[in-house]
Amino acid sequence: MITLLLLLLCVSRAVSEVGEEENVFNNINMLRNTKQSLRILPSSNRLCAKLQKIIAVTEDQVSTSGGNIPEINEMDHTDGMYQGDMKLTSDQIVDVIEDIEEEREEKRGNGTEYRQRRKRQAFRDARYPQTIWENGVYYFFHSSATSKVQSVFKKGAQEWERNTCINFHEDKYRRAKQKIQVFVEDGCWSYVGRIEKPQQELSLGRGCESVGTAAHEIGHALGFWHTQSRHDRDRFITLDLNNIKPDWRDQFTKQTTVTNNNYDLTYDYGSIMHYGYRSASYNKKPTMIPKDTLYAQTLGSPFISFYELLMMNKHYKCLDNCKPETSAICQMDGFPHPRDCKKCICPSGFGGDLCDRRPSGCGQVLNATTNYQTLTDTVGNINVGEREDFSKCNYWIQAPKGSRIEVKLESFTRGLAVDGCSYAGVEIKTHSDLRLTGYRFCAPEDKGVTLVSNYHIVPVITYNRAYASQTVLKYRIGEISLQLL
């Protein structure tokens, strides 16, 4: 509760209108009477033990300025932020209070009085569509923004722009009626969505100068909240409060079914809006344990996931640009690109205009047999340290239709293991839902992990932006369809 009180006090100082300030202080009084009781689910201890047994990974220190947003913001003593990196308006604070109150009432079995509250869609509230940038996102750089900050912000914006209908415009002369000021303050943070003032801020302070961090904060500015605050998160992760820093416990509140509808899209552990599994830990032990524990290192991704792109396109009504009768018929559950409806936006590991090919560039198609074969991949540059851009290779391990493929991780380079595998890693996609992010690994301790596919093609993606990393896999046909015998 202390953090949220600091948040409200901080916001109140930034409010210029007297009436608005009075509302904020009223909200403080409301919040003082609101107590959020978070508990560990009964299976938590079993999950922790399983996690430690399967993936006991020693975290490496690749960057001296902090490895993830919570760490960076804590080092910079960034107070007054909701869930670590979001600055809220007074209206959004009211929504948060109502979410907390409702969860408390539901735990008491008395949540009906909140059912009539206006529904806030996934990452959108009752003020939608006023909270989105319908005419494009205008931004300018404050004099404090270094060339590095400007570069990663533009690249982060391009990641969203390239795969949506959202346009970003640099407003050098600050003429736009509503715009984002990108500057360097303490920590990495942003407002959520477009707010009702001519200018809103987005900070990329020391340690925040990566494309992934910029894309995360831009995601907030476009209207996204954190994935781990979804109303259905308890089906996918378990919180271990024993490992969470006491003053961070109230930052793990979640939305409710009344206020959260995620466009009927499932939870993706590889979301760029998800924090790492050891975020806010005081002892380097897990705070968020994925129910599928092999996903532990995937939490805290540096990449925008396919499901996030689909959700953002729905959020900004980009899909309305493409009429079914004149649009591409996308394979592998891709969807027509709102900028060119004859082409598709594809899940990771798939490419071509219709998502029916291996992505172009580094990598190759490998044909599995019943005998083990070895894939050895080296990506990056051993002589160059931390870089802005990732080097990537895309492989397809394929077998006859109806087959299942077994993939075993033999080794991965030491020294690059961080939450989210945000510097280097290997992604192996074995799910039946090809849209989901695959399992990511980036530690030598992952040796021996074995996966079995649900499809006859297994995309394998290797990536690196710090020095070089080598992945060694073994693969074979693990099960052959009876139709092939």
PEWO-V936570 format. One record per residue. N is the residue number from 1. RES is the residue in three letters. PSI is psi in whole degrees, 0 to 359 (999 if undefined). OMEGA is omega as a letter, one per 40 degrees, with the letter a starting at -180 (999 if undefined). D_LAST is the distance of its C-alpha to the last C-alpha in whole Angstrom. Layout:
n=N res=RES psi=PSI omega=OMEGA d_last=D_LAST
n=N res=RES psi=PSI omega=OMEGA d_last=D_LAST
//
This chain:
n=1 res=MET psi=328 omega=a d_last=63
n=2 res=ILE psi=318 omega=a d_last=65
n=3 res=THR psi=319 omega=i d_last=63
n=4 res=LEU psi=326 omega=i d_last=63
n=5 res=LEU psi=318 omega=i d_last=66
n=6 res=LEU psi=321 omega=i d_last=67
n=7 res=LEU psi=312 omega=a d_last=64
n=8 res=LEU psi=319 omega=i d_last=67
n=9 res=LEU psi=320 omega=a d_last=70
n=10 res=CYS psi=315 omega=a d_last=68
n=11 res=VAL psi=322 omega=a d_last=68
n=12 res=SER psi=326 omega=i d_last=71
n=13 res=ARG psi=333 omega=a d_last=73
n=14 res=ALA psi=353 omega=a d_last=71
n=15 res=VAL psi=129 omega=a d_last=72
n=16 res=SER psi=329 omega=a d_last=75
n=17 res=GLU psi=135 omega=a d_last=75
n=18 res=VAL psi=316 omega=a d_last=78
n=19 res=GLY psi=320 omega=i d_last=76
n=20 res=GLU psi=318 omega=i d_last=72
n=21 res=GLU psi=319 omega=i d_last=74
n=22 res=GLU psi=321 omega=i d_last=75
n=23 res=ASN psi=320 omega=a d_last=72
n=24 res=VAL psi=315 omega=i d_last=70
n=25 res=PHE psi=328 omega=i d_last=73
n=26 res=ASN psi=322 omega=i d_last=72
n=27 res=ASN psi=326 omega=i d_last=69
n=28 res=ILE psi=315 omega=i d_last=69
n=29 res=ASN psi=321 omega=i d_last=71
n=30 res=MET psi=317 omega=a d_last=68
n=31 res=LEU psi=329 omega=i d_last=66
n=32 res=ARG psi=335 omega=i d_last=68
n=33 res=ASN psi=4 omega=a d_last=68
n=34 res=THR psi=121 omega=i d_last=64
n=35 res=LYS psi=121 omega=a d_last=62
n=36 res=GLN psi=122 omega=i d_last=58
n=37 res=SER psi=106 omega=i d_last=57
n=38 res=LEU psi=143 omega=a d_last=54
n=39 res=ARG psi=160 omega=i d_last=52
n=40 res=ILE psi=132 omega=i d_last=49
n=41 res=LEU psi=154 omega=a d_last=46
n=42 res=PRO psi=331 omega=a d_last=46
n=43 res=SER psi=358 omega=a d_last=42
n=44 res=SER psi=312 omega=a d_last=44
n=45 res=ASN psi=321 omega=i d_last=45
n=46 res=ARG psi=321 omega=i d_last=41
n=47 res=LEU psi=318 omega=i d_last=40
n=48 res=CYS psi=315 omega=a d_last=42
n=49 res=ALA psi=319 omega=i d_last=41
n=50 res=LYS psi=319 omega=a d_last=38
n=51 res=LEU psi=314 omega=a d_last=39
n=52 res=GLN psi=328 omega=a d_last=41
n=53 res=LYS psi=319 omega=a d_last=38
n=54 res=ILE psi=314 omega=a d_last=35
n=55 res=ILE psi=81 omega=i d_last=37
n=56 res=ALA psi=85 omega=a d_last=41
n=57 res=VAL psi=131 omega=i d_last=42
n=58 res=THR psi=123 omega=a d_last=45
n=59 res=GLU psi=133 omega=i d_last=46
n=60 res=ASP psi=154 omega=i d_last=48
n=61 res=GLN psi=98 omega=a d_last=51
n=62 res=VAL psi=320 omega=a d_last=50
n=63 res=SER psi=142 omega=a d_last=53
n=64 res=THR psi=348 omega=a d_last=56
n=65 res=SER psi=14 omega=i d_last=57
n=66 res=GLY psi=140 omega=a d_last=54
n=67 res=GLY psi=339 omega=a d_last=51
n=68 res=ASN psi=172 omega=a d_last=50
n=69 res=ILE psi=311 omega=i d_last=52
n=70 res=PRO psi=319 omega=i d_last=54
n=71 res=GLU psi=315 omega=a d_last=55
n=72 res=ILE psi=313 omega=a d_last=56
n=73 res=ASN psi=328 omega=i d_last=58
n=74 res=GLU psi=319 omega=i d_last=59
n=75 res=MET psi=327 omega=a d_last=61
n=76 res=ASP psi=4 omega=i d_last=62
n=77 res=HIS psi=46 omega=i d_last=64
n=78 res=THR psi=104 omega=i d_last=63
n=79 res=ASP psi=168 omega=i d_last=64
n=80 res=GLY psi=16 omega=i d_last=64
n=81 res=MET psi=141 omega=i d_last=60
n=82 res=TYR psi=131 omega=a d_last=58
n=83 res=GLN psi=34 omega=i d_last=55
n=84 res=GLY psi=325 omega=a d_last=56
n=85 res=ASP psi=19 omega=i d_last=56
n=86 res=MET psi=128 omega=i d_last=57
n=87 res=LYS psi=125 omega=a d_last=60
n=88 res=LEU psi=150 omega=i d_last=61
n=89 res=THR psi=169 omega=a d_last=63
n=90 res=SER psi=324 omega=i d_last=65
n=91 res=ASP psi=320 omega=i d_last=63
n=92 res=GLN psi=326 omega=i d_last=60
n=93 res=ILE psi=319 omega=i d_last=62
n=94 res=VAL psi=317 omega=i d_last=63
n=95 res=ASP psi=317 omega=i d_last=59
n=96 res=VAL psi=315 omega=i d_last=58
n=97 res=ILE psi=316 omega=a d_last=61
n=98 res=GLU psi=322 omega=i d_last=60
n=99 res=ASP psi=315 omega=a d_last=56
n=100 res=ILE psi=315 omega=i d_last=58
n=101 res=GLU psi=317 omega=a d_last=60
n=102 res=GLU psi=318 omega=i d_last=57
n=103 res=GLU psi=322 omega=i d_last=55
n=104 res=ARG psi=315 omega=a d_last=58
n=105 res=GLU psi=322 omega=i d_last=59
n=106 res=GLU psi=325 omega=i d_last=55
n=107 res=LYS psi=334 omega=i d_last=55
n=108 res=ARG psi=355 omega=a d_last=58
n=109 res=GLY psi=28 omega=a d_last=56
n=110 res=ASN psi=55 omega=a d_last=59
n=111 res=GLY psi=9 omega=a d_last=57
n=112 res=THR psi=331 omega=a d_last=58
n=113 res=GLU psi=344 omega=a d_last=61
n=114 res=TYR psi=356 omega=a d_last=59
n=115 res=ARG psi=338 omega=a d_last=57
n=116 res=GLN psi=357 omega=i d_last=59
n=117 res=ARG psi=140 omega=a d_last=59
n=118 res=ARG psi=132 omega=a d_last=58
n=119 res=LYS psi=132 omega=i d_last=54
n=120 res=ARG psi=121 omega=a d_last=53
n=121 res=GLN psi=177 omega=i d_last=50
n=122 res=ALA psi=119 omega=i d_last=47
n=123 res=PHE psi=29 omega=i d_last=50
n=124 res=ARG psi=143 omega=a d_last=52
n=125 res=ASP psi=191 omega=a d_last=55
n=126 res=ALA psi=346 omega=a d_last=58
n=127 res=ARG psi=358 omega=i d_last=59
n=128 res=TYR psi=138 omega=e d_last=56
n=129 res=PRO psi=14 omega=i d_last=56
n=130 res=GLN psi=342 omega=a d_last=59
n=131 res=THR psi=359 omega=i d_last=57
n=132 res=ILE psi=164 omega=a d_last=55
n=133 res=TRP psi=81 omega=a d_last=56
n=134 res=GLU psi=334 omega=a d_last=56
n=135 res=ASN psi=22 omega=a d_last=58
n=136 res=GLY psi=162 omega=a d_last=56
n=137 res=VAL psi=119 omega=i d_last=57
n=138 res=TYR psi=137 omega=a d_last=60
n=139 res=TYR psi=158 omega=i d_last=61
n=140 res=PHE psi=159 omega=a d_last=63
n=141 res=PHE psi=126 omega=i d_last=64
n=142 res=HIS psi=159 omega=a d_last=66
n=143 res=SER psi=340 omega=i d_last=68
n=144 res=SER psi=344 omega=a d_last=67
n=145 res=ALA psi=114 omega=i d_last=63
n=146 res=THR psi=169 omega=i d_last=63
n=147 res=SER psi=327 omega=i d_last=61
n=148 res=LYS psi=314 omega=i d_last=58
n=149 res=VAL psi=316 omega=a d_last=58
n=150 res=GLN psi=321 omega=a d_last=58
n=151 res=SER psi=311 omega=a d_last=55
n=152 res=VAL psi=327 omega=i d_last=53
n=153 res=PHE psi=313 omega=a d_last=54
n=154 res=LYS psi=320 omega=i d_last=54
n=155 res=LYS psi=322 omega=i d_last=50
n=156 res=GLY psi=319 omega=i d_last=49
n=157 res=ALA psi=321 omega=i d_last=51
n=158 res=GLN psi=327 omega=i d_last=49
n=159 res=GLU psi=321 omega=i d_last=45
n=160 res=TRP psi=316 omega=a d_last=46
n=161 res=GLU psi=320 omega=a d_last=48
n=162 res=ARG psi=330 omega=a d_last=45
n=163 res=ASN psi=21 omega=i d_last=42
n=164 res=THR psi=188 omega=i d_last=45
n=165 res=CYS psi=10 omega=a d_last=48
n=166 res=ILE psi=128 omega=i d_last=50
n=167 res=ASN psi=139 omega=i d_last=53
n=168 res=PHE psi=136 omega=a d_last=55
n=169 res=HIS psi=126 omega=i d_last=58
n=170 res=GLU psi=124 omega=a d_last=60
n=171 res=ASP psi=74 omega=a d_last=64
n=172 res=LYS psi=328 omega=a d_last=66
n=173 res=TYR psi=7 omega=i d_last=69
n=174 res=ARG psi=47 omega=a d_last=68
n=175 res=ARG psi=344 omega=a d_last=69
n=176 res=ALA psi=147 omega=a d_last=66
n=177 res=LYS psi=327 omega=i d_last=67
n=178 res=GLN psi=134 omega=a d_last=65
n=179 res=LYS psi=166 omega=i d_last=63
n=180 res=ILE psi=130 omega=i d_last=61
n=181 res=GLN psi=118 omega=i d_last=63
n=182 res=VAL psi=121 omega=a d_last=61
n=183 res=PHE psi=176 omega=i d_last=63
n=184 res=VAL psi=109 omega=i d_last=63
n=185 res=GLU psi=193 omega=i d_last=64
n=186 res=ASP psi=122 omega=i d_last=63
n=187 res=GLY psi=183 omega=i d_last=60
n=188 res=CYS psi=122 omega=a d_last=57
n=189 res=TRP psi=164 omega=i d_last=57
n=190 res=SER psi=161 omega=i d_last=57
n=191 res=TYR psi=166 omega=i d_last=59
n=192 res=VAL psi=115 omega=a d_last=56
n=193 res=GLY psi=182 omega=i d_last=56
n=194 res=ARG psi=126 omega=a d_last=59
n=195 res=ILE psi=167 omega=a d_last=62
n=196 res=GLU psi=65 omega=i d_last=65
n=197 res=LYS psi=154 omega=a d_last=67
n=198 res=PRO psi=331 omega=a d_last=68
n=199 res=GLN psi=134 omega=i d_last=66
n=200 res=GLN psi=158 omega=a d_last=64
n=201 res=GLU psi=154 omega=i d_last=63
n=202 res=LEU psi=121 omega=a d_last=59
n=203 res=SER psi=133 omega=i d_last=60
n=204 res=LEU psi=82 omega=a d_last=58
n=205 res=GLY psi=192 omega=a d_last=60
n=206 res=ARG psi=128 omega=a d_last=60
n=207 res=GLY psi=348 omega=a d_last=56
n=208 res=CYS psi=5 omega=a d_last=55
n=209 res=GLU psi=60 omega=i d_last=55
n=210 res=SER psi=154 omega=a d_last=51
n=211 res=VAL psi=321 omega=i d_last=49
n=212 res=GLY psi=317 omega=i d_last=47
n=213 res=THR psi=318 omega=i d_last=50
n=214 res=ALA psi=316 omega=i d_last=51
n=215 res=ALA psi=324 omega=i d_last=49
n=216 res=HIS psi=310 omega=a d_last=49
n=217 res=GLU psi=324 omega=i d_last=52
n=218 res=ILE psi=324 omega=i d_last=52
n=219 res=GLY psi=318 omega=i d_last=49
n=220 res=HIS psi=313 omega=a d_last=52
n=221 res=ALA psi=331 omega=i d_last=55
n=222 res=LEU psi=346 omega=i d_last=52
n=223 res=GLY psi=7 omega=a d_last=52
n=224 res=PHE psi=139 omega=i d_last=49
n=225 res=TRP psi=187 omega=i d_last=50
n=226 res=HIS psi=143 omega=i d_last=48
n=227 res=THR psi=323 omega=a d_last=44
n=228 res=GLN psi=357 omega=i d_last=45
n=229 res=SER psi=7 omega=i d_last=48
n=230 res=ARG psi=151 omega=a d_last=46
n=231 res=HIS psi=334 omega=a d_last=46
n=232 res=ASP psi=15 omega=a d_last=43
n=233 res=ARG psi=332 omega=a d_last=43
n=234 res=ASP psi=346 omega=i d_last=43
n=235 res=ARG psi=345 omega=a d_last=39
n=236 res=PHE psi=330 omega=i d_last=38
n=237 res=ILE psi=155 omega=i d_last=41
n=238 res=THR psi=130 omega=i d_last=43
n=239 res=LEU psi=138 omega=i d_last=47
n=240 res=ASP psi=95 omega=a d_last=48
n=241 res=LEU psi=341 omega=i d_last=52
n=242 res=ASN psi=336 omega=a d_last=53
n=243 res=ASN psi=353 omega=a d_last=52
n=244 res=ILE psi=136 omega=i d_last=53
n=245 res=LYS psi=133 omega=a d_last=57
n=246 res=PRO psi=320 omega=a d_last=59
n=247 res=ASP psi=3 omega=i d_last=60
n=248 res=TRP psi=354 omega=a d_last=57
n=249 res=ARG psi=324 omega=a d_last=56
n=250 res=ASP psi=356 omega=i d_last=57
n=251 res=GLN psi=356 omega=a d_last=55
n=252 res=PHE psi=25 omega=i d_last=52
n=253 res=THR psi=158 omega=i d_last=53
n=254 res=LYS psi=164 omega=i d_last=50
n=255 res=GLN psi=175 omega=a d_last=51
n=256 res=THR psi=171 omega=i d_last=50
n=257 res=THR psi=337 omega=i d_last=49
n=258 res=VAL psi=325 omega=a d_last=52
n=259 res=THR psi=0 omega=a d_last=52
n=260 res=ASN psi=116 omega=i d_last=49
n=261 res=ASN psi=110 omega=a d_last=46
n=262 res=ASN psi=44 omega=i d_last=43
n=263 res=TYR psi=30 omega=i d_last=43
n=264 res=ASP psi=29 omega=i d_last=40
n=265 res=LEU psi=141 omega=a d_last=38
n=266 res=THR psi=167 omega=i d_last=36
n=267 res=TYR psi=135 omega=i d_last=38
n=268 res=ASP psi=117 omega=i d_last=36
n=269 res=TYR psi=338 omega=a d_last=37
n=270 res=GLY psi=18 omega=i d_last=37
n=271 res=SER psi=137 omega=i d_last=40
n=272 res=ILE psi=343 omega=i d_last=43
n=273 res=MET psi=7 omega=i d_last=45
n=274 res=HIS psi=135 omega=i d_last=44
n=275 res=TYR psi=164 omega=a d_last=46
n=276 res=GLY psi=163 omega=a d_last=44
n=277 res=TYR psi=349 omega=i d_last=44
n=278 res=ARG psi=17 omega=a d_last=47
n=279 res=SER psi=139 omega=i d_last=49
n=280 res=ALA psi=23 omega=i d_last=53
n=281 res=SER psi=138 omega=i d_last=52
n=282 res=TYR psi=350 omega=a d_last=55
n=283 res=ASN psi=14 omega=i d_last=53
n=284 res=LYS psi=13 omega=i d_last=50
n=285 res=LYS psi=164 omega=a d_last=48
n=286 res=PRO psi=140 omega=i d_last=46
n=287 res=THR psi=329 omega=i d_last=47
n=288 res=MET psi=114 omega=a d_last=44
n=289 res=ILE psi=114 omega=i d_last=41
n=290 res=PRO psi=141 omega=i d_last=38
n=291 res=LYS psi=324 omega=i d_last=36
n=292 res=ASP psi=96 omega=a d_last=33
n=293 res=THR psi=341 omega=i d_last=35
n=294 res=LEU psi=349 omega=i d_last=33
n=295 res=TYR psi=3 omega=a d_last=34
n=296 res=ALA psi=310 omega=a d_last=38
n=297 res=GLN psi=350 omega=i d_last=38
n=298 res=THR psi=331 omega=a d_last=37
n=299 res=LEU psi=131 omega=a d_last=40
n=300 res=GLY psi=34 omega=a d_last=43
n=301 res=SER psi=145 omega=i d_last=41
n=302 res=PRO psi=1 omega=a d_last=43
n=303 res=PHE psi=145 omega=i d_last=41
n=304 res=ILE psi=128 omega=a d_last=41
n=305 res=SER psi=162 omega=i d_last=38
n=306 res=PHE psi=318 omega=a d_last=36
n=307 res=TYR psi=327 omega=i d_last=37
n=308 res=GLU psi=321 omega=i d_last=41
n=309 res=LEU psi=317 omega=i d_last=41
n=310 res=LEU psi=317 omega=i d_last=39
n=311 res=MET psi=318 omega=i d_last=42
n=312 res=MET psi=322 omega=i d_last=45
n=313 res=ASN psi=325 omega=i d_last=44
n=314 res=LYS psi=317 omega=a d_last=44
n=315 res=HIS psi=321 omega=a d_last=47
n=316 res=TYR psi=11 omega=i d_last=49
n=317 res=LYS psi=30 omega=i d_last=48
n=318 res=CYS psi=329 omega=a d_last=46
n=319 res=LEU psi=342 omega=i d_last=43
n=320 res=ASP psi=344 omega=a d_last=46
n=321 res=ASN psi=338 omega=a d_last=46
n=322 res=CYS psi=120 omega=i d_last=43
n=323 res=LYS psi=135 omega=a d_last=43
n=324 res=PRO psi=321 omega=a d_last=40
n=325 res=GLU psi=342 omega=a d_last=40
n=326 res=THR psi=11 omega=a d_last=41
n=327 res=SER psi=161 omega=i d_last=39
n=328 res=ALA psi=148 omega=i d_last=36
n=329 res=ILE psi=100 omega=a d_last=32
n=330 res=CYS psi=139 omega=i d_last=31
n=331 res=GLN psi=171 omega=i d_last=27
n=332 res=MET psi=30 omega=i d_last=26
n=333 res=ASP psi=25 omega=i d_last=29
n=334 res=GLY psi=179 omega=i d_last=32
n=335 res=PHE psi=154 omega=a d_last=35
n=336 res=PRO psi=139 omega=a d_last=38
n=337 res=HIS psi=125 omega=a d_last=40
n=338 res=PRO psi=344 omega=i d_last=44
n=339 res=ARG psi=343 omega=i d_last=45
n=340 res=ASP psi=93 omega=a d_last=43
n=341 res=CYS psi=349 omega=i d_last=41
n=342 res=LYS psi=351 omega=i d_last=39
n=343 res=LYS psi=168 omega=a d_last=37
n=344 res=CYS psi=151 omega=i d_last=36
n=345 res=ILE psi=126 omega=a d_last=36
n=346 res=CYS psi=150 omega=i d_last=33
n=347 res=PRO psi=154 omega=i d_last=32
n=348 res=SER psi=141 omega=a d_last=32
n=349 res=GLY psi=354 omega=i d_last=29
n=350 res=PHE psi=148 omega=a d_last=29
n=351 res=GLY psi=197 omega=a d_last=31
n=352 res=GLY psi=169 omega=a d_last=32
n=353 res=ASP psi=331 omega=a d_last=34
n=354 res=LEU psi=12 omega=i d_last=31
n=355 res=CYS psi=21 omega=a d_last=29
n=356 res=ASP psi=15 omega=a d_last=26
n=357 res=ARG psi=163 omega=i d_last=27
n=358 res=ARG psi=139 omega=i d_last=28
n=359 res=PRO psi=145 omega=a d_last=31
n=360 res=SER psi=163 omega=i d_last=34
n=361 res=GLY psi=201 omega=a d_last=35
n=362 res=CYS psi=143 omega=i d_last=34
n=363 res=GLY psi=182 omega=a d_last=31
n=364 res=GLN psi=170 omega=i d_last=27
n=365 res=VAL psi=130 omega=a d_last=24
n=366 res=LEU psi=134 omega=a d_last=22
n=367 res=ASN psi=118 omega=a d_last=18
n=368 res=ALA psi=148 omega=i d_last=16
n=369 res=THR psi=185 omega=i d_last=14
n=370 res=THR psi=350 omega=i d_last=13
n=371 res=ASN psi=146 omega=i d_last=17
n=372 res=TYR psi=136 omega=i d_last=20
n=373 res=GLN psi=163 omega=a d_last=22
n=374 res=THR psi=134 omega=i d_last=25
n=375 res=LEU psi=120 omega=i d_last=27
n=376 res=THR psi=122 omega=a d_last=31
n=377 res=ASP psi=135 omega=i d_last=33
n=378 res=THR psi=128 omega=a d_last=37
n=379 res=VAL psi=145 omega=a d_last=38
n=380 res=GLY psi=193 omega=a d_last=42
n=381 res=ASN psi=111 omega=a d_last=45
n=382 res=ILE psi=338 omega=a d_last=46
n=383 res=ASN psi=357 omega=a d_last=50
n=384 res=VAL psi=129 omega=a d_last=50
n=385 res=GLY psi=222 omega=a d_last=51
n=386 res=GLU psi=131 omega=a d_last=50
n=387 res=ARG psi=161 omega=i d_last=49
n=388 res=GLU psi=317 omega=a d_last=49
n=389 res=ASP psi=145 omega=i d_last=46
n=390 res=PHE psi=143 omega=i d_last=43
n=391 res=SER psi=137 omega=a d_last=41
n=392 res=LYS psi=150 omega=i d_last=37
n=393 res=CYS psi=139 omega=a d_last=34
n=394 res=ASN psi=122 omega=i d_last=30
n=395 res=TYR psi=150 omega=i d_last=27
n=396 res=TRP psi=122 omega=i d_last=24
n=397 res=ILE psi=118 omega=a d_last=21
n=398 res=GLN psi=159 omega=i d_last=18
n=399 res=ALA psi=171 omega=i d_last=14
n=400 res=PRO psi=149 omega=i d_last=11
n=401 res=LYS psi=139 omega=a d_last=12
n=402 res=GLY psi=349 omega=i d_last=11
n=403 res=SER psi=159 omega=i d_last=11
n=404 res=ARG psi=142 omega=a d_last=14
n=405 res=ILE psi=135 omega=i d_last=16
n=406 res=GLU psi=129 omega=a d_last=19
n=407 res=VAL psi=129 omega=a d_last=22
n=408 res=LYS psi=128 omega=i d_last=25
n=409 res=LEU psi=119 omega=a d_last=28
n=410 res=GLU psi=321 omega=i d_last=30
n=411 res=SER psi=157 omega=i d_last=33
n=412 res=PHE psi=146 omega=a d_last=36
n=413 res=THR psi=139 omega=i d_last=39
n=414 res=ARG psi=148 omega=i d_last=42
n=415 res=GLY psi=0 omega=a d_last=45
n=416 res=LEU psi=18 omega=a d_last=44
n=417 res=ALA psi=108 omega=i d_last=43
n=418 res=VAL psi=162 omega=i d_last=44
n=419 res=ASP psi=135 omega=i d_last=43
n=420 res=GLY psi=358 omega=a d_last=41
n=421 res=CYS psi=52 omega=a d_last=40
n=422 res=SER psi=356 omega=i d_last=43
n=423 res=TYR psi=326 omega=a d_last=43
n=424 res=ALA psi=157 omega=i d_last=40
n=425 res=GLY psi=180 omega=i d_last=37
n=426 res=VAL psi=133 omega=i d_last=33
n=427 res=GLU psi=129 omega=a d_last=31
n=428 res=ILE psi=120 omega=a d_last=27
n=429 res=LYS psi=107 omega=a d_last=26
n=430 res=THR psi=1 omega=a d_last=23
n=431 res=HIS psi=157 omega=i d_last=24
n=432 res=SER psi=329 omega=i d_last=23
n=433 res=ASP psi=101 omega=a d_last=26
n=434 res=LEU psi=349 omega=i d_last=26
n=435 res=ARG psi=336 omega=a d_last=30
n=436 res=LEU psi=148 omega=i d_last=31
n=437 res=THR psi=140 omega=i d_last=32
n=438 res=GLY psi=180 omega=i d_last=30
n=439 res=TYR psi=133 omega=i d_last=31
n=440 res=ARG psi=141 omega=i d_last=33
n=441 res=PHE psi=146 omega=a d_last=34
n=442 res=CYS psi=24 omega=a d_last=38
n=443 res=ALA psi=146 omega=i d_last=39
n=444 res=PRO psi=336 omega=i d_last=38
n=445 res=GLU psi=347 omega=i d_last=38
n=446 res=ASP psi=356 omega=a d_last=34
n=447 res=LYS psi=133 omega=i d_last=33
n=448 res=GLY psi=347 omega=i d_last=30
n=449 res=VAL psi=129 omega=a d_last=29
n=450 res=THR psi=130 omega=a d_last=25
n=451 res=LEU psi=148 omega=i d_last=23
n=452 res=VAL psi=129 omega=a d_last=20
n=453 res=SER psi=161 omega=i d_last=19
n=454 res=ASN psi=6 omega=a d_last=19
n=455 res=TYR psi=161 omega=a d_last=18
n=456 res=HIS psi=1 omega=i d_last=16
n=457 res=ILE psi=130 omega=i d_last=19
n=458 res=VAL psi=106 omega=i d_last=22
n=459 res=PRO psi=136 omega=i d_last=25
n=460 res=VAL psi=124 omega=a d_last=27
n=461 res=ILE psi=122 omega=i d_last=31
n=462 res=THR psi=146 omega=a d_last=34
n=463 res=TYR psi=156 omega=a d_last=37
n=464 res=ASN psi=141 omega=i d_last=41
n=465 res=ARG psi=23 omega=i d_last=44
n=466 res=ALA psi=115 omega=a d_last=46
n=467 res=TYR psi=227 omega=i d_last=46
n=468 res=ALA psi=153 omega=i d_last=43
n=469 res=SER psi=144 omega=i d_last=40
n=470 res=GLN psi=133 omega=i d_last=37
n=471 res=THR psi=132 omega=i d_last=33
n=472 res=VAL psi=122 omega=i d_last=31
n=473 res=LEU psi=152 omega=i d_last=27
n=474 res=LYS psi=146 omega=a d_last=24
n=475 res=TYR psi=153 omega=i d_last=20
n=476 res=ARG psi=167 omega=i d_last=17
n=477 res=ILE psi=121 omega=a d_last=13
n=478 res=GLY psi=335 omega=a d_last=14
n=479 res=GLU psi=132 omega=a d_last=11
n=480 res=ILE psi=135 omega=i d_last=8
n=481 res=SER psi=141 omega=i d_last=7
n=482 res=LEU psi=334 omega=i d_last=5
n=483 res=GLN psi=339 omega=a d_last=6
n=484 res=LEU psi=352 omega=a d_last=4
n=485 res=LEU psi=999 omega=999 d_last=0
//
